[in-house]
């Protein structure tokens, strides 16, 4: 499985990126274009509820259109990031319009986001003048499944990310100075190019969910941290002690049909999130799903160790925990604290380098709170540092822990 790694430190050193703010979030759980942040509400004309990346999403069948608040257009005048999830109707044989911000199809000031089913090709055009533009494209490998897509514009450079991979990057002649035409709004499946009978686009057919817009360019690490991982295993590769168990946690699926293999040590190989009690060594579990249109696979490795064979340097901490109050995996701490003769310090740092937890009590764990407040909702990551004495020597261990709600 691709790891859920996300960090803001290099060798436990400096901060990589400054803060970027989310300015609009269209969760679509109620099958609308209401902004969860209450900044830029939109309206969908004709819509169907569907299973999404998280809870519900929108199902568009080539007839529905969405219109967003006029104020949202101003966000695209400077650096920004736009991310969303989408699956695509492969029976359509013309370029599909997804999002757009333009007065006309041949306008020199335009943001056009499209998908071409015949070639599984996702395309973006962004321009502020006839000569200053970028055109990005990438292949969608599994268009029938929910794909995580992000577009980041930074000065004159555009980056297109597909499923947490930088798929295309291009720089314009100069930094963008994008000025949308007054009265022209950002739209969903309502581009002026849809009105062209020959060579034009058609309205979007497929599912769409979790549209988020930020007031700056997110890094790849930032983008990965926001991934809800639909149709995937959330649990990262994990180490446990012999005889212990671990829940194989997954994201949302639009099916009740699951198949895990091998079934060694699994409570139920047909469950979405079975409990695993594997034997000594490493067992790699593969999950296969088929919801009638989306066929997807993912895998995770569980390493089982004998606690009696560990040395002082083999301090183990999990790479994920779930402080959601369900009584399971609610605290993050040392898995094999019996190795430690003296705990000098156990510290947790946020992405800006601020220390949000510290203890020298060996059995104390972090509950995912900062000053009695829940940390960032969703998949967030923090750096830990453990200093301890064992066998007359000092050891320091650092790493990244992922908080999953």
C-alpha positions as CSV (number, residue, x, y, z in Angstrom):
1,X,0.0,0.0,0.0
2,X,1.2,3.5,-0.7
3,X,2.1,5.0,2.7
4,X,0.1,7.7,4.4
5,X,3.3,9.6,5.2
6,X,2.9,13.3,5.6
7,X,5.4,15.6,7.2
8,X,6.6,19.2,7.3
9,X,10.1,18.6,8.6
10,X,13.3,17.7,6.9
11,X,15.5,15.6,9.3
12,X,13.5,17.0,12.1
13,X,14.5,20.5,11.0
14,X,12.8,23.5,9.4
15,X,9.3,24.1,8.2
16,X,8.8,23.4,4.5
17,X,5.7,25.4,3.7
18,X,3.8,28.4,5.2
19,X,0.2,28.1,6.1
20,X,-2.4,28.1,3.3
21,X,-6.1,28.5,4.2
22,X,-9.1,26.7,2.9
23,X,-11.6,29.3,1.6
24,X,-14.4,27.0,0.4
25,X,-15.4,23.4,1.1
26,X,-18.3,21.8,-0.8
27,X,-18.7,18.5,1.1
28,X,-21.9,17.6,-0.9
29,X,-23.1,15.3,1.9
30,X,-26.5,16.8,1.5
31,X,-26.2,16.6,-2.3
32,X,-25.9,20.4,-2.6
33,X,-23.2,23.0,-3.4
34,X,-23.5,24.6,0.0
35,X,-20.1,25.9,1.3
36,X,-19.3,24.3,4.7
37,X,-17.3,27.4,5.5
38,X,-20.3,29.6,4.6
39,X,-18.2,31.9,2.3
40,X,-19.3,31.0,-1.3
41,X,-22.5,29.0,-1.5
42,X,-23.4,27.5,-4.9
43,X,-26.5,26.1,-6.4
44,X,-27.0,22.8,-8.4
45,X,-29.7,22.7,-11.1
46,X,-31.0,19.2,-11.1
47,X,-29.0,16.7,-9.1
48,X,-29.0,13.1,-7.9
49,X,-27.5,11.9,-4.6
50,X,-24.8,9.2,-5.0
51,X,-22.2,7.4,-2.9
52,X,-19.2,9.8,-2.7
53,X,-15.6,9.8,-1.4
54,X,-17.0,10.5,2.1
55,X,-20.7,10.1,2.8
56,X,-22.8,11.3,-0.2
57,X,-21.7,13.0,-3.4
58,X,-23.3,14.3,-6.5
59,X,-24.2,12.2,-9.5
60,X,-24.4,14.1,-12.8
61,X,-25.8,12.5,-15.9
62,X,-25.0,15.1,-18.6
63,X,-27.9,17.4,-17.8
64,X,-27.1,19.0,-14.5
65,X,-25.2,22.3,-14.0
66,X,-23.9,24.1,-11.0
67,X,-23.2,27.8,-10.4
68,X,-21.1,29.2,-7.6
69,X,-21.2,32.5,-5.8
70,X,-19.7,35.4,-7.8
71,X,-17.2,36.1,-5.0
72,X,-15.5,32.8,-5.5
73,X,-14.1,34.0,-8.8
74,X,-11.8,36.3,-7.0
75,X,-9.9,33.4,-5.4
76,X,-8.4,32.5,-8.8
77,X,-6.8,35.9,-9.2
78,X,-3.7,34.8,-7.3
79,X,-2.2,31.5,-6.2
80,X,-4.7,28.8,-5.4
81,X,-5.4,25.1,-5.1
82,X,-8.5,23.3,-6.2
83,X,-9.1,19.7,-5.2
84,X,-11.9,17.2,-5.6
85,X,-12.9,13.6,-6.2
86,X,-14.5,12.4,-9.4
87,X,-15.4,9.2,-11.3
88,X,-16.2,9.3,-15.0
89,X,-18.8,7.8,-17.2
90,X,-16.8,5.9,-19.8
91,X,-19.7,5.5,-22.2
92,X,-19.5,9.2,-23.1
93,X,-17.5,9.7,-26.3
94,X,-16.9,13.5,-26.2
95,X,-14.8,15.8,-24.0
96,X,-16.7,16.5,-20.8
97,X,-16.8,19.9,-19.1
98,X,-16.2,19.6,-15.3
99,X,-15.3,23.1,-14.0
100,X,-14.9,26.4,-15.8
101,X,-14.4,30.1,-15.3
102,X,-14.5,31.9,-18.6
103,X,-16.8,34.4,-20.5
104,X,-16.5,32.4,-23.8
105,X,-14.9,29.3,-25.2
106,X,-12.2,31.2,-27.0
107,X,-11.6,33.7,-24.2
108,X,-7.9,34.6,-23.4
109,X,-8.8,34.6,-19.7
110,X,-10.0,31.2,-18.8
111,X,-9.9,28.3,-16.4
112,X,-11.2,25.1,-18.1
113,X,-11.1,21.7,-16.5
114,X,-12.2,18.7,-18.7
115,X,-12.1,15.0,-19.1
116,X,-11.8,13.1,-22.5
117,X,-13.2,9.6,-22.0
118,X,-11.8,8.2,-25.3
119,X,-8.2,8.7,-24.1
120,X,-8.8,8.6,-20.3
121,X,-7.3,12.1,-20.4
122,X,-7.8,14.7,-17.8
123,X,-7.0,18.2,-19.0
124,X,-6.6,21.7,-17.6
125,X,-6.2,25.1,-19.3
126,X,-5.4,28.2,-17.4
127,X,-4.6,31.5,-19.1
128,X,-4.7,35.3,-18.5
129,X,-3.7,36.4,-22.0
130,X,-3.2,35.0,-25.5
131,X,0.5,34.2,-24.8
132,X,0.5,33.5,-21.1
133,X,-1.1,30.1,-20.5
134,X,-0.5,26.6,-19.3
135,X,-2.1,23.4,-20.5
136,X,-1.8,20.4,-18.2
137,X,-2.9,16.8,-18.8
138,X,-2.7,13.4,-17.2
139,X,-4.1,9.9,-17.8
140,X,-6.7,8.6,-15.4
141,X,-5.8,4.9,-14.9
142,X,-9.1,3.9,-13.3
143,X,-11.8,6.4,-14.3
144,X,-14.7,4.3,-13.0
145,X,-13.4,4.7,-9.4
146,X,-13.2,7.8,-7.3
147,X,-10.0,9.7,-8.3
148,X,-8.4,12.3,-6.1
149,X,-7.5,15.3,-8.3
150,X,-5.8,18.6,-7.3
151,X,-4.7,21.6,-9.3
152,X,-2.2,24.0,-7.7
153,X,-1.2,27.4,-9.2
154,X,1.9,29.1,-7.8
155,X,2.9,32.3,-9.5
156,X,3.3,31.3,-13.2
157,X,3.5,27.5,-12.6
158,X,0.7,25.0,-12.6
159,X,0.9,21.5,-11.1
160,X,-1.6,18.7,-11.6
161,X,-1.8,15.9,-9.1
162,X,-3.7,12.7,-9.8
163,X,-4.2,10.3,-6.8
164,X,-1.3,11.9,-4.8
165,X,1.2,11.8,-7.8
166,X,2.5,14.9,-9.5
167,X,1.3,14.1,-13.0
168,X,2.1,17.2,-15.0
169,X,3.8,20.6,-14.4
170,X,4.2,23.6,-16.6
171,X,5.2,27.2,-16.3
172,X,3.8,30.1,-18.2
173,X,5.9,33.0,-19.6
174,X,5.2,35.1,-16.5
175,X,3.3,35.0,-13.3
176,X,-0.4,34.9,-13.8
177,X,-2.6,38.0,-13.4
178,X,-6.0,36.4,-13.8
179,X,-8.9,38.8,-13.8
180,X,-12.3,37.1,-14.5
181,X,-14.8,39.1,-16.4
182,X,-17.3,40.8,-14.1
183,X,-20.5,38.8,-13.8
184,X,-18.9,35.5,-14.9
185,X,-19.0,32.8,-12.3
186,X,-17.1,29.6,-11.6
187,X,-19.3,26.8,-12.8
188,X,-19.8,23.1,-12.6
189,X,-20.6,21.5,-16.0
190,X,-21.8,24.8,-17.5
191,X,-18.9,26.0,-19.7
192,X,-19.6,28.2,-22.8
193,X,-17.8,25.5,-24.7
194,X,-20.9,23.2,-24.2
195,X,-22.9,25.4,-26.6
196,X,-20.6,24.6,-29.6
197,X,-22.3,21.8,-31.7
198,X,-19.1,20.6,-33.5
199,X,-15.9,20.2,-31.5
200,X,-17.4,21.5,-28.3
201,X,-17.7,19.8,-24.9
202,X,-20.7,18.0,-23.3
203,X,-21.8,18.3,-19.8
204,X,-20.2,16.1,-17.1
205,X,-21.4,12.6,-16.5
206,X,-20.1,10.8,-13.4
207,X,-19.8,11.3,-9.7
208,X,-18.1,14.3,-8.0
209,X,-17.5,15.0,-4.3
210,X,-15.5,17.0,-1.7
211,X,-14.6,20.1,-3.7
212,X,-12.1,22.2,-1.8
213,X,-10.5,25.5,-2.7
214,X,-7.5,27.1,-1.0
215,X,-6.0,30.6,-1.1
216,X,-2.5,29.3,-2.0
217,X,-0.6,26.5,-3.7
218,X,-0.5,23.4,-1.5
219,X,2.6,21.1,-1.6
220,X,2.3,17.5,-2.5
221,X,2.6,16.7,1.2
222,X,-0.2,19.0,2.0
223,X,-2.4,17.4,-0.7
224,X,-1.6,13.9,0.5
225,X,-2.6,14.9,4.1
226,X,-6.1,15.8,2.9
227,X,-6.8,12.6,1.0
228,X,-9.8,10.7,2.3
229,X,-8.7,7.5,0.5
230,X,-11.9,6.2,-0.9
231,X,-11.6,2.6,-2.1
232,X,-8.3,2.2,-0.3
233,X,-6.8,0.9,2.9
234,X,-6.2,3.7,5.4
235,X,-4.0,1.7,7.8
236,X,-0.4,2.1,6.9
237,X,2.1,-0.8,7.1
238,X,2.1,-1.7,10.8
239,X,4.2,-3.6,13.4
240,X,2.6,-5.4,16.3
241,X,3.7,-7.9,18.9
242,X,3.0,-11.6,18.5
243,X,-0.6,-12.4,19.7
244,X,-1.9,-8.9,19.3
245,X,-4.4,-7.7,16.8
246,X,-4.9,-4.8,14.5
247,X,-8.0,-3.5,12.6
248,X,-7.4,-3.2,8.8
249,X,-9.0,0.2,8.5
250,X,-10.3,1.4,5.2
251,X,-11.8,4.5,3.6
252,X,-15.3,4.6,2.1
253,X,-16.5,2.1,-0.4
254,X,-19.7,2.1,-2.5
255,X,-20.2,-1.6,-2.1
256,X,-20.8,-4.3,0.5
257,X,-18.7,-6.9,-1.4
258,X,-15.1,-7.2,-0.1
259,X,-12.4,-9.9,-0.5
260,X,-9.3,-10.0,1.6
261,X,-6.4,-12.4,0.8
262,X,-4.8,-14.3,2.3
263,X,-7.3,-14.9,5.0
264,X,-4.6,-15.9,7.5
265,X,-5.5,-14.5,10.9
266,X,-8.5,-12.5,9.7
267,X,-11.8,-12.6,11.6
268,X,-13.8,-12.2,8.4
269,X,-12.1,-12.0,5.0
270,X,-15.4,-10.6,3.5
271,X,-15.7,-7.6,6.0
272,X,-14.7,-4.1,5.0
273,X,-12.5,-3.7,8.1
274,X,-11.6,-7.1,9.6
275,X,-9.4,-7.7,12.6
276,X,-6.1,-9.3,11.8
277,X,-4.1,-11.5,14.2
278,X,-1.3,-12.7,11.9
279,X,1.5,-15.1,12.7
280,X,5.2,-14.1,13.3
281,X,6.8,-12.4,10.3
282,X,5.3,-10.1,7.7
283,X,1.8,-10.8,6.2
284,X,0.7,-8.7,3.2
285,X,-3.1,-8.5,2.9
286,X,-4.7,-7.5,-0.4
287,X,-8.2,-6.1,-0.6
288,X,-10.2,-6.4,-3.8
289,X,-13.6,-4.6,-4.3
290,X,-16.1,-4.4,-7.2
291,X,-19.1,-2.1,-6.9
292,X,-20.4,-2.8,-10.4
293,X,-18.4,-0.1,-12.1
294,X,-15.3,0.5,-9.9
295,X,-12.8,-2.4,-9.6
296,X,-10.0,-1.6,-7.2
297,X,-7.3,-3.3,-5.2
298,X,-5.0,-2.2,-2.3
299,X,-2.7,-3.8,0.1
300,X,-1.1,-3.4,3.6
301,X,1.6,-5.3,5.4
302,X,1.4,-6.3,9.1
303,X,4.8,-7.2,10.7
304,X,4.6,-9.4,13.8
305,X,7.6,-9.4,16.1
306,X,8.6,-11.3,19.2
307,X,9.1,-8.9,22.1
308,X,11.7,-11.1,23.6
309,X,14.1,-10.7,20.6
310,X,14.2,-6.8,20.6
311,X,17.3,-4.7,21.4
312,X,17.5,-1.2,23.0
313,X,17.4,0.4,19.5
314,X,14.2,-1.3,18.6
315,X,11.7,1.1,20.2
316,X,8.4,0.8,18.4
317,X,5.7,3.4,18.0
318,X,2.7,3.0,15.7
319,X,2.4,5.2,12.6
320,X,-1.3,5.9,13.0
321,X,-3.8,6.2,15.8
322,X,-7.5,7.1,16.0
323,X,-8.4,9.4,18.9
324,X,-12.2,9.4,18.3
325,X,-13.3,8.2,21.7
326,X,-14.4,4.7,20.7
327,X,-12.0,3.1,23.2
328,X,-9.9,1.5,20.5
329,X,-6.5,3.0,19.6
330,X,-7.3,6.3,21.2
331,X,-3.8,7.1,22.5
332,X,-0.4,7.3,20.9
333,X,2.6,6.1,22.9
334,X,5.4,3.6,23.2
335,X,4.4,0.1,22.1
336,X,7.3,-1.6,23.8
337,X,8.1,0.7,26.8
338,X,9.6,-2.3,28.6
339,X,12.8,-1.5,26.7
340,X,13.2,1.9,28.3
341,X,15.1,2.2,31.6
342,X,14.4,6.0,31.8
343,X,12.2,8.1,29.6
344,X,13.9,11.5,29.2
345,X,11.2,13.0,27.1
346,X,8.4,12.1,24.7
347,X,7.3,15.1,22.6
348,X,4.8,15.8,19.8
349,X,5.2,18.8,17.4
350,X,2.8,20.3,14.9
351,X,3.8,21.2,11.3
352,X,5.0,24.7,12.4
353,X,7.4,23.2,14.9
354,X,5.2,24.0,18.0
355,X,5.4,21.5,20.7
356,X,1.9,20.4,21.6
357,X,2.6,17.5,23.9
358,X,5.4,16.5,26.3
359,X,5.8,13.9,29.0
360,X,8.5,11.9,30.8
361,X,6.0,9.4,32.2
362,X,6.8,6.2,30.5
363,X,3.2,4.9,30.2
364,X,1.6,8.2,29.3
365,X,0.2,8.6,25.8
366,X,-0.9,11.4,23.6
367,X,-4.7,11.6,23.2
368,X,-4.6,13.8,20.0
369,X,-5.5,17.0,21.8
370,X,-3.8,20.4,22.0
371,X,-4.7,22.3,25.1
372,X,-7.8,20.1,25.5
373,X,-9.0,20.8,21.9
374,X,-9.2,18.2,19.2
375,X,-6.4,18.6,16.6
376,X,-7.2,19.1,12.9
377,X,-10.1,17.0,11.7
378,X,-9.2,14.4,9.0
379,X,-5.9,12.8,8.1
380,X,-3.4,15.0,9.9
381,X,0.3,14.3,10.7
382,X,2.6,15.2,13.5
383,X,6.3,14.7,14.3
384,X,7.3,12.8,17.5
385,X,10.6,12.7,19.3
386,X,11.5,10.2,22.0
387,X,14.7,10.5,24.1
388,X,15.4,7.6,26.5
389,X,18.1,5.6,28.3
390,X,18.5,1.9,27.8
391,X,21.4,-0.3,28.9
392,X,23.4,2.7,30.0
393,X,23.2,4.5,26.7
394,X,21.0,7.4,25.4
395,X,18.8,6.8,22.3
396,X,16.7,9.3,20.3
397,X,14.0,8.2,18.0
398,X,12.0,10.6,15.7
399,X,9.2,9.9,13.2
400,X,5.7,10.9,11.9
401,X,2.4,9.8,13.3
402,X,-0.9,10.1,11.4
403,X,-4.0,11.1,13.3
404,X,-7.1,9.5,11.7
405,X,-10.6,10.5,12.8
